[in-house]
Amino acid sequence: MSITLGDAACKYMRRKQEIYRKSDRKPRLILVARSCKGAEFRLVYEVPKPDDSVHIIGDCELYIAPALLDEYGGFSLDTELFFFAQRLVVQPKMQTYKCDCKQKCNKEER
């Protein structure tokens, strides 16, 4: 279970952390959805949950629920340019396609 953090992602996180430092909000990786295209994750700045594990990579810290690390085997974080703005991209090491959608998506075939 490893977490890979690119230099640009660490710089991005540090810049955001300066905004939220006074309110004691920390970068926390959360699961947003389990879709037919795979699980989707976001980095939010909030007060960490008591059972979150903290991971320090260089001079960046990241809070993650241990269940997410177990299920997805770690994460890779980097940035991309999206319509002239930089955004964070979170990729799991092991993707799962167990969706929770209500539409026909051939769940049984995967």
Contact map, one row per residue, 1 for C-alpha under 8 A:
11100000000000000000000000000000000000000000000000000000000000000000110011000000000000000000000000000000000000
11110000000000000000000000000000000000000000000000000000000000000000000011100000000000000000000000000000000000
11111000000000000000000000000000000000000000000000000000000000000000000001111000000000000000000000000000000000
01111100000000000000000000000000000000000000000000000000000000000000000000111000000000000000000000000000000000
00111110110000000000000000000000000000000000000000000000100000000000000000011100000000000000000000000000000000
00011111110000000000000000000000000000000000000000000000000000000000000000011110000000000000000000000000000000
00001111111000000000000000000000000000000000000000000000000000000000000000000100000000000000000000000000000000
00000111111100000000000000000000000000000000000000000000000000000000000000000110000000000000000000000000000000
00001111111110000000000000000000000000000000000000000000000000000000000000001110000000010000000000000000000000
00001111111111000000000000000000000000000000000000000000001100000000000000000000000000000000000000000000000000
00000011111111100000000000000000000000000000000000000000000000000000000000000000000000000000000000000000000000
00000001111111110000000000000000000000000000000000000000000000000000000000000000000000010000000000000000000000
00000000111111111000000000100000000000000000000000000000000100000000000000000000000000000000000000000000000000
00000000011111111100000000000000000000000000000000000000000100000000000000000000000000000000000000000000000000
00000000001111111110000000000000000000000000000000000000000000000000000000000000000000000000000000000000000000
00000000000111111111000000000000000000000000000000000000000000000000000000000000000000000000000000000000000000
00000000000011111111100011100000000000000000100000000000000000000000000000000000000000000000000000000000000000
00000000000001111111100000000000000000000000000000000000000000000000000000000000000000000000000000000000000000
00000000000000111111110000000000000000000000000000000000000000000000000000000000000000000000000000000000000000
00000000000000011111111111000000000000000000100000000000000000000000000000000000000000000000000000000000000000
00000000000000001111111111000000000000000000000000000000000000000000000000000000000000000000000000000000000000
00000000000000000011111110000000000000000000000000000000000000000000000000000000000000000000000000000000000000
00000000000000000001111110000000000000000000000000000000000000000000000000000000000000000000000000000000000000
00000000000000000001111111000000000000000000011000000000000000000000000000000000000000000000000000000000000000
00000000000000001001111111100000000000000000111100000000000000000000000000000000000000000000000000000000000000
00000000000000001001100111110000000000000001111100000000000001100000000000000000000000000000000000000000000000
00000000000010001000000011111000000000000011110000000000000011100000000000000000000000000000000000000000000000
00000000000000000000000001111100000000000011110100000000000001110000000000000000000000000000000000000000000000
00000000000000000000000000111110000000001111000000000000000001111000000000000000000000000000000000000000000000
00000000000000000000000000011111000000001111000000000000000000011000000000000000000000000000000000000000000000
00000000000000000000000000001111110000111100000000000000000000000001000000000000000000000000000000000000000000
00000000000000000000000000000111110000111100000000000000000000000000000000000000000000000000000000000000000000
00000000000000000000000000000011111000111000000000000000000000000000000000000000000000000000000000000000000000
00000000000000000000000000000011111101110000000000000000000000000000000000000000000000000000000011111000000000
00000000000000000000000000000000111111110000000000000000000000000000000000000000000000000000000011111000000000
00000000000000000000000000000000011111000000000000000000000000000000000000000000000000000000000011101000100000
00000000000000000000000000000000001111100000000000000000000000000000000000000000000000000000000010000000000000
00000000000000000000000000000000011111110000000000000000000000000000000000000000000000000000001111100000000000
00000000000000000000000000000011111011111000000000000000000000000000000000000000000000000000001110100000000000
00000000000000000000000000000011111001111100000000000000000000000000000000000000000000000000000000000000000000
00000000000000000000000000001111100000111110000000000000000000000000000000000000000000000110000000000000000000
00000000000000000000000000001111000000011111000000000000000000000000000000000000000000000100000000000000000000
00000000000000000000000000111100000000001111100000000000000000000000000000000000000000010100000000000000000000
00000000000000000000000001111100000000000111110000000000000000000000000000000000000000000000000000000000000000
00000000000000001001000011110000000000000011111000000000000000000000000000000000000000000000000000000000000000
00000000000000000000000111110000000000000001111100000000000000000000000000000000000000000000000000000000000000
00000000000000000000000111000000000000000000111110000000000000000000000000000000000000000000000000000000000000
00000000000000000000000011010000000000000000011111010000000000100000000000000000000000000000000000000000000000
00000000000000000000000000000000000000000000001111110000000000000000000000000000000000000000000000000000000000
00000000000000000000000000000000000000000000000111110000000000000000000000000000000000000000000000000000000000
00000000000000000000000000000000000000000000000011111000000000001100000000000000000000000000000000000000000000
00000000000000000000000000000000000000000000000111111100000000111100000000000000000000000000000000000000000000
00000000000000000000000000000000000000000000000000111110000000111100000000000000000000000000000000000000000000
00000000000000000000000000000000000000000000000000011111000011110000000000000000000000000000000000000000000000
00000000000000000000000000000000000000000000000000001111100011110000000000000000000000000000000000000000000000
00000000000000000000000000000000000000000000000000000111111111000000000000000000000000000000000000000000000000
00001000000000000000000000000000000000000000000000000011111111000000000000000000000000000000000000000000000000
00000000000000000000000000000000000000000000000000000001111100000000000000000000000000000000000000000000000000
00000000010000000000000000000000000000000000000000000001111110000000000000000000000000000000000000000000000000
00000000010011000000000000000000000000000000000000000001111111000000000000000000000000000000000000000000000000
00000000000000000000000000100000000000000000000000000111101111100000000000000000000000000000000000000000000000
00000000000000000000000001111000000000000000000000000111100111110000000000000000000000000000000000000000000000
00000000000000000000000001111000000000000000000100011110000011111000000000000000000000000000000000000000000000
00000000000000000000000000011100000000000000000000011110000001111101100000000000000000000000000000000000000000
00000000000000000000000000001100000000000000000000111000000000111111100000000000000000000000000000000000000000
00000000000000000000000000000000000000000000000000111000000000011111110000000000000000000000000000000000000000
00000000000000000000000000000000000000000000000000000000000000001111111000000000000000000000000000000000000000
00000000000000000000000000000010000000000000000000000000000000011111111110000000000000000000000000000000000000
10000000000000000000000000000000000000000000000000000000000000011111111111100000000000000000000000000000000000
10000000000000000000000000000000000000000000000000000000000000000111111111000000000000000000000000000000000000
00000000000000000000000000000000000000000000000000000000000000000011111110000000000000000000010000000000000000
00000000000000000000000000000000000000000000000000000000000000000001111111100000000000000001111100000000000000
11000000000000000000000000000000000000000000000000000000000000000001111111100000000000000001110000000000000000
11100000000000000000000000000000000000000000000000000000000000000000110111110000000000000001110000000000000000
01110000000000000000000000000000000000000000000000000000000000000000100111111000000000000111100000000000000000
00111100000000000000000000000000000000000000000000000000000000000000000001111100000000000111100000000000000000
00111100100000000000000000000000000000000000000000000000000000000000000000111110000000011110000000000000000000
00001111100000000000000000000000000000000000000000000000000000000000000000011111000000011100000000000000000000
00000101100000000000000000000000000000000000000000000000000000000000000000001111100001111000000000000000000000
00000000000000000000000000000000000000000000000000000000000000000000000000000111110001111000000000000000000000
00000000000000000000000000000000000000000000000000000000000000000000000000000011111111100000000000000000000000
00000000000000000000000000000000000000000000000000000000000000000000000000000001111111100000000000000000000000
00000000000000000000000000000000000000000000000000000000000000000000000000000000111110000000000000000000000000
00000000000000000000000000000000000000000000000000000000000000000000000000000000111111000000000000000000000000
00000000000000000000000000000000000000000000000000000000000000000000000000000000111111100000000000000000000000
00000000000000000000000000000000000000000000000000000000000000000000000000000011110111110000000000000000000000
00000000000000000000000000000000000000000000000000000000000000000000000000000011110011111000000000000000000000
00000000100100000000000000000000000000000010000000000000000000000000000000001111000001111100000000000000000000
00000000000000000000000000000000000000000000000000000000000000000000000000001111000000111110000000000000000000
00000000000000000000000000000000000000001110000000000000000000000000000000111100000000011111000000000000000000
00000000000000000000000000000000000000001000000000000000000000000000000000111000000000001111100000000000000000
00000000000000000000000000000000000000000000000000000000000000000000000111110000000000000111111000000000000000
00000000000000000000000000000000000000000000000000000000000000000000000111110000000000000011111000000000000000
00000000000000000000000000000000000000000000000000000000000000000000001111000000000000000001111100000000000000
00000000000000000000000000000000000001100000000000000000000000000000000100000000000000000001111110000000000000
00000000000000000000000000000000000001100000000000000000000000000000000100000000000000000000011111000000000000
00000000000000000000000000000000011111100000000000000000000000000000000000000000000000000000001111100000000001
00000000000000000000000000000000011101000000000000000000000000000000000000000000000000000000000111110000001000
00000000000000000000000000000000011101100000000000000000000000000000000000000000000000000000000011111000001000
00000000000000000000000000000000011000000000000000000000000000000000000000000000000000000000000001111100000000
00000000000000000000000000000000011100000000000000000000000000000000000000000000000000000000000000111110000000
00000000000000000000000000000000000000000000000000000000000000000000000000000000000000000000000000011111000000
00000000000000000000000000000000000000000000000000000000000000000000000000000000000000000000000000001111100000
00000000000000000000000000000000000000000000000000000000000000000000000000000000000000000000000000000111111000
00000000000000000000000000000000000100000000000000000000000000000000000000000000000000000000000000000011111000
00000000000000000000000000000000000000000000000000000000000000000000000000000000000000000000000000000001111111
00000000000000000000000000000000000000000000000000000000000000000000000000000000000000000000000001100001111111
00000000000000000000000000000000000000000000000000000000000000000000000000000000000000000000000000000000011111
00000000000000000000000000000000000000000000000000000000000000000000000000000000000000000000000000000000011111
00000000000000000000000000000000000000000000000000000000000000000000000000000000000000000000000010000000011111
